[in-house]
Amino acid sequence: MSVQFLKSAGLSVMTSLTDTPSEKKRGIPWYVYFGGSAVYTALGGWLASESSPLAIICIISAPIGFFYAWRAWKQEKRGKG
């Protein structure tokens, strides 16, 4: 049934609460970033002891993960999470 037909018949159209847009989805929790960073740090150390070139990628990625963990923790602390 179209809205135009309902209007011409003098009926009103009501929307339900489910039609409202949903809230913004939450991001990844800070402890997931922190855990991943810890794994990358441990893996980077282990690979560095094995003289693997892959250790460079892990050692570079670990601080980036810690930064994301800190940023997500800060947002959660402010209540934006």
C-alpha positions as CSV (number, residue, x, y, z in Angstrom):
1,M,0.0,0.0,0.0
2,S,1.5,3.3,-1.0
3,V,1.8,6.3,1.3
4,Q,0.0,8.5,-1.4
5,F,-3.0,6.2,-1.2
6,L,-3.1,6.4,2.5
7,K,-2.9,10.2,2.4
8,S,-5.7,10.4,-0.1
9,A,-7.9,8.2,2.1
10,G,-7.3,10.5,5.0
11,L,-5.2,8.0,7.0
12,S,-2.0,9.0,8.7
13,V,1.2,7.1,8.4
14,M,3.0,6.4,11.6
15,T,6.6,5.1,11.8
16,S,7.8,2.8,14.5
17,L,10.8,3.2,16.7
18,T,12.6,0.5,14.7
19,D,12.7,2.9,11.7
20,T,15.1,5.2,13.5
21,P,18.8,4.9,12.5
22,S,20.9,2.7,14.8
23,E,23.7,4.1,16.9
24,K,27.2,4.1,15.7
25,K,28.9,0.8,16.2
26,R,31.6,0.6,18.8
27,G,35.2,0.1,17.8
28,I,37.5,-2.7,18.7
29,P,38.2,-2.7,22.5
30,W,41.6,-1.4,23.6
31,Y,42.6,-4.7,25.2
32,V,42.4,-6.4,21.8
33,Y,45.0,-3.9,20.4
34,F,47.1,-4.3,23.5
35,G,47.1,-8.1,23.3
36,G,48.0,-8.0,19.6
37,S,50.8,-5.6,20.3
38,A,52.2,-7.9,23.1
39,V,52.1,-10.8,20.7
40,Y,53.9,-8.8,18.0
41,T,56.5,-7.7,20.5
42,A,57.2,-11.3,21.7
43,L,57.2,-12.6,18.2
44,G,59.6,-9.8,17.1
45,G,62.0,-10.6,19.9
46,W,61.9,-14.3,19.2
47,L,62.4,-13.7,15.4
48,A,65.2,-11.2,16.1
49,S,67.0,-13.9,18.2
50,E,66.7,-16.2,15.2
51,S,68.1,-13.5,12.9
52,S,64.9,-13.5,10.8
53,P,64.1,-10.5,8.5
54,L,60.5,-10.8,9.5
55,A,61.5,-9.5,13.0
56,I,61.7,-6.0,11.5
57,I,58.0,-6.1,10.5
58,C,57.0,-7.3,14.0
59,I,59.1,-4.8,15.8
60,I,57.7,-1.9,13.7
61,S,54.1,-3.1,14.0
62,A,54.2,-3.5,17.8
63,P,54.4,0.2,18.7
64,I,51.7,1.0,16.2
65,G,49.4,-1.5,18.0
66,F,50.3,0.0,21.4
67,F,49.4,3.4,20.0
68,Y,46.0,2.1,18.8
69,A,45.4,0.5,22.2
70,W,46.2,3.8,23.9
71,R,43.9,5.7,21.6
72,A,41.0,3.3,22.1
73,W,41.5,3.3,25.9
74,K,41.5,7.1,25.9
75,Q,38.2,7.2,23.9
76,E,36.7,4.5,26.1
77,K,37.7,6.5,29.2
78,R,36.1,9.6,27.8
79,G,32.9,7.7,27.1
80,K,33.0,7.9,23.3
81,G,33.6,4.2,22.9
